[in-house]
Amino acid sequence: MKRFSVLILSLIICNIALAQTDSLSTQRPDSLARPDDITPTLAIFAKGNGAPVDTLDVGDGRVRIVLRDDNTWYLIKNVEALEDEEVFSENWREHIVNPYIGTPLDSIPYRVTICLVDSVSRFVCPHKGRVFSKFGIRRGRKHTGCDVPYPTGTPVYCAFDGRVRLAERHKGYGLAIVVRHENGLETLYGHLSRMDVVPGQWVHAGDLLGLGGSTGRSSGPHLHFETRYCGHAFDPEWIIDFERGELRKNVFVLKRSYLSPYSRYVPETIDDEEELYLTEEQIKAEEERIAREKAAMKYHTIRAGDTLSGIAVKYGTSVSKICSLNSGLKPTTTLSIGRKIRVK
């Protein structure tokens, strides 16, 4: 941090020298337009209103320093340099929700440490509210995201900085947008009523992506939000507290076992440090436990004359247990023929 501060100070001093030299020369190599109230002499020492007056590259060029006329500065990303990053070129397809099809789960490390926010990156909750339909298995199908209800026309914001990879109507998602981020994550925003971005467009956290709606396979206005890594979805609640509209942590350890529709977020009961240093054996053991639970699951397809009590007797369980395994199912629910429900 001390070295970085020295670097910043050196760059600012160099910039002052350049400004002085510029005032004595008829040539103006710096084409960045200055505000009218800023003169090319020692005006950098004058107290301004915070307008940017110059931009300097730092390190490998992916980050730039913007100098303000009030002697302050801030960091920004250089999207021209980011365009050359592999994350924004490999498996980049603008009309497929999952361009990583065929990438086996076991090709992903047992754990991946992902930086979500830093000095040049921030987070904005796409829509704050209570999740009413969670990630996991729903009515016998994979539900690969979280559903947060909201009225049609409600603004939907980008969660992190990134680049739009997909923005079109797509099957059950309706109008959907997929944004890819520098850390390898992708976020998906579904059931929109309007889209305000196009593929290839760079976006920042908090930028308006579109408006909420109920397009596609939807029972009512809500935001369907997904988080994916290498095409594999994981529960967004591992990283986002939607009710508070906040990130749970700035650095997230993604365990491979999370990349399963049978792995939901559970409130942490261990210290963050222990989470970071889980052994591969522990993570593998968790994967095996999930696999055993998956193998033990049983489903029943509703037929004419079926009742919950009769189904419970058939599978040696109880009505209350069956209801707990199926979101929205109650003892008084009318059973629809053909519906598949989980019984174990």
N, C-alpha and C positions, 0 to 999 in steps of 0.2 A: 504494500500500500504506500510505503514511504517512497519507493522508487517511482511509483506511478505519479505521486504528487510532484516529485522533482521533474518528471517528464512534462507534466501539465504546465508547471511554472516556466520551464525552458521554452515550451512551444509558445506560450503567451508572450514571453520576452522577445522571441524571434519575430512574432507577429507585430509587436510594437516597432521593432527595428525596420521591418519591411514597410510599415505605414509611414515612418519617417523618411525612408529612402524614396518612397512613392511620391511624397510631397515635393521632392527636389528634382524629380525626373519628369520629362515630358511624356515618357512612355508609361502606359498603365497595363502591365501584364495581368493584373487581377481584374477579371471581367465582372466580378460579383458587384451588382449595383448597390451603392450605399444610399441610405435614406437621405433626403434633401437637407435635413438639419445636421448632418454629420460631414465635417470637412476633412480633407485628406491629411491634415497636420496631426497634432497630438490630441485630436478629439476623442481618441479611445479612452483618455483619462477623464473626459467629461461625463457627467452623470446623464445617461440616456433613459429611454423608456423600456429597455429590454429587447430592442430589435436586433436580430442577428446581423453581424457585419462581416463575418468570415467563417470559413469551414476548413478544418485541418484533418488530414488523415492520421490515424494512429495504428502502429504495428502493421498488421497484414492488410490493412485497408478495409476490413469489414466493419470497422467502427470509425466514426468521425466525431471531432469535437466542433461544436458550434459556439463561436464567441459572440457575446451580446455587447451592445453599446453601453451597458451599465456595469461592465467589468465582471460579469458572471459568464458561466458557460454550462453546456449540457452535452450529453452524448447522444448520437443518433446512429442508426444502422445504415450502411452503404449498400443499398439493394443491388447496385450494379455489380458489386463483388459477390453478393449472395447468389446471383443468378448462375454463377459458375460452380456452386456447391453441388455435390452429388445428390444431396437430399432433394434438390429441386429439379433434378433431371432423370434420375433412375426411377423406373416404374411410374413415370408421369404420364397418365392418360386422362383426357378431359371428358370422357363419356362413360367411364366405368367407375362405379362406387368403390370397388375393391380391386385395384390394379395389381395387387400382390397375390392373386389367386395362384395356388400351387406352392406357396412358401410354407414349408412344413413348420409346425410349432417347435419341434425339437432342434430347429436351426437357430432358434433364438436363445441367447444365454439364460441361465437360471435366474439371473437378476440383471436389470439394467438401471443405472442411476441416471435420472432425467432431471435436468435443471429447468424448472418451469418459469421462473422470473429471475432477473438479475438487474444490474445497474442500467441496462438499456432495454429491458423487457418488463412489461407489466401484465396484469390480469384484469379483465373486466367480466363479470358474470353475464352470460348471454341473456338470462332472464332469471330474476330472483323469485323464488317461490317454493312451495312444498312439492316434492316429487310424489306423484300419485300412482305412477306405474314404474316399478323399478326394473333394473337390469336383471336378466336371468331367463328362466323358462316360464313362459306365460301361456296357459292353455295348450300345453304340449309343443309350443313353438319357441324358438330362440327370440328373446327380446333383447337386442344388442345395444340398448341405450336407456336413458331416463326420460320420462315424460313429465313436463311441467305445464300445467294448464295456464292459459291466458286468453284474453279476448282477441278476436281477429283484428289485425291492424296494429297490434302491439309491436314496437321496435324490437328487433333481434340484433344483438351486438356480438362482434367477434371476440372470442375469449382471449386469444393470444395473437401476437404479431405473426404474420405468415403470408402465404400466397394462395390465392384461390385456384384450386385444381379443377373443380367441377361446379357448375351452376346451371341446372336444368331440371325439367320434370323427369322423375325416375321411379317408375313402378309404384310400389307401396309407399315410398317416401313422399310422393307428390313433388312439389317444388322443393328441391334440396340443394344445399351448398356444402362443399367439402373444402376445408382450408388445411393446407399442409404447413407445418411449423419447423423451425430450424432444428429442434431437438428430435425430429423424426416422428413426432406425433401428428395425427390428423384429427380434426374435429368435424363433425357432421351436424348440420342443422336442417331438420326435415319438417314437412307439412306447412311450408310457408305459403302465404298468399301473394307475396311479391318479392322479387329478387332485385337488389340494387348493385350487384357486382357481377363481373364476368371472369371467365377463366384467364389465368395469367396475371390478374391484378394483385398488386401488393396491398395488404391491409394491415392496420394496426389494431391492437387490443382496444376495444371500445368503438371501433368504426361500425357504422350501420351496415348490416348485410342485407336486410330485407324486413318484411313485416310478417308477423305470425298469422297462421290460418289453420285450415283443416283439409288441405289437399291430400290426395293419395288415400291410402287405407287408414282412415281416421274416424274415430267416433265422436269427435268434437274438437274445437280449437285448442291446440296445445303445441308446445315445442318438443320435438323428439331430438334429443341431443346425444351424440355418441363421441367416445374417445377411442382411437385405434392406434395400434403400433404394429407396423409391418403387415397391415391388413387385418390383424386380429383385434377384435373389440374387447374392451375391459370396462368394468363398472366406473362411470364418471365420478361416482361418489367417493372413490378412492382419493380423488384429488380436489373435488369441489364440494363445499357445503352450500347447497342451493338455497336453503332457508336463510342463511346469513349473507349469501352472495359473496363468499370469501373462499380463497384457497385454503386447504388444510395445512399445506406446507409449501415452502419454496422449492425444495428439492425432493423429488419423489423416487422411491426405489420400487420399480415395477418388477414384481416377481412373475416368472413365467406361468405360474399356476393361476395368476389373475386372468390370463388370456383364455379363459374357459367360461362358457355361458353358465356353468354351475358354480362359479366363484363370485359371490357378491361381497360388497363392502361390509365390513363389520367394524364397529367402533374399536379403536386401538386400546389394548390393555397392557401394552409393553412400551418401554421407553424407545424413543426414536433411535438412540444409539444401538440398541439391541436389534432393531429392525434393519439397520444398515449392515450389520455384521452377521446376519443369518448365514449359516453354512449352506453349501450346495446340497448336502445330504438332507438338511432340514427342509429345504425347498422341494427336493425330489420326493421326500416322504409326504409332503402336503399334496403334491400332484397325485401320488398313488392313492391317498385317502379320497381325493375328489373322484378319481377313476373308479374306486370301489363303490362310492355312493352312487355314481352314475349308473354302474352296472346293476345296482340293487333297485333302481327306480322301476316302477311299473305303472303302466297307463291303461285305462279302460275307455273304450269307445262306446258312447251312449247308444243303446238300442231301444226300440219301442217297449214300453212297460218297465223300464229300469227306474229304480228309486235309489236315493242315496243310502237308505238303510239296507236295502237288498245288496247293493254293491259293497257296502262295508262288511256285511256278513260273508259274502263271497270271498273277499280278500283278507279276512281275519283282522279287520281294523275297525275304526269307529267313524261315525259321520263327522264329528268334530275334527278328527285327524285329517280326513280327506279335505275338509274345508280349509284347514290351515295350509295344506299343500297347494291349493289352487286360489290364486288371487281373485277376489270378487265373488267367490262361491260361498253361498250361505245355505243352511238347512232348508230354507224356504224357496231357494232358487228353482225356477222351472228348468228342467233338463232338456236341452235341445238334442234331438237325434243326430248322431254324427259327431257330436262334440267329444273331444278327447280330454279326459281328466286324469290327473295323477292320483294314484291310490296308495303308493308306497314310495 
